[in-house]
């Protein structure tokens, strides 16, 4: 059943549904899939969507095409074939495709089967998926923890981490970390990224700054903490917190004018793009009146006008490193626990301007 209310692409939802049916045995090995036309009617989508879904499973090695005959479920030739499951928040269309590209590239080269499942930004679903991976004795598990982990969630993750260790199944967190739980991790220095933004705005003589943030995400909180801590060190006089979901269209410009804000730090590039549009509508110029800095250096950063200054985030490379680390953990060439944290770098473009010494 497709959920058309989420941001998760329909082709990924179809791929996930077919993948689960294959793994559960509902669609057995060597079975022929319905034709593209039949699947279009079944799911109520276009041909391109069906083809994209099938291409995902073809690249994962779950399906095979026979010219003139159709698409079939591939037979797993060896019971000892390695299976790595990646539990990702497929609602996160902003990043998840980059992770998947990097993971799939390395796993395919190693002929390791990559099983991608959606956690739907739901801790309950994440726990059930992790338990399922333990029950099926997967070769390894990579998972993403995007939201805040409260005390109860942290305790549960710690218990699950211990079980993975007992069964000798490598479990690695991608773009997230939890110091209390015994997982390997590949993460990013969000604190350092926030501090780098504060340093840059201070160097451009901005004394009153605002942060547009999203409180539900862990990385947003860490970036804000890094910025606010460094702001004090670099002599920024005031930092005003602006919540992204708090009717930004009405609050942003009013807050900038009432607080005399001249520099804005946006939790990510997507928010920075919206911020710049709202400022433009209100006649506030970037960077002449207000400087704006984003985070993650996505494709958005170079498509804004002016081009957006942003913190670089190695999205696809992070997927590759996670995959290589997981392969090493499975064959013993990498020692557990594996930890790697990417440093933060500022990509300077055109959305920051030097403030005059006296206004």
PyMOL commands that set and color helices and strands:
alter all, ss='L'
color gray80, all
select helices_A, chain A and resi 10-24+36-43+47-59+96-109+123-135+151-166+190-203+218-233+248-259+269-281+299-302+315-331
alter helices_A, ss='H'
color red, helices_A
select strands_A, chain A and resi 63-66+70-73+83-88+113-118+140-143+170-174+184-188+208-213+238-243+263-266+291-296+309-312+339-342+345-347
alter strands_A, ss='S'
color yellow, strands_A
deselect
rebuild
show_as cartoon
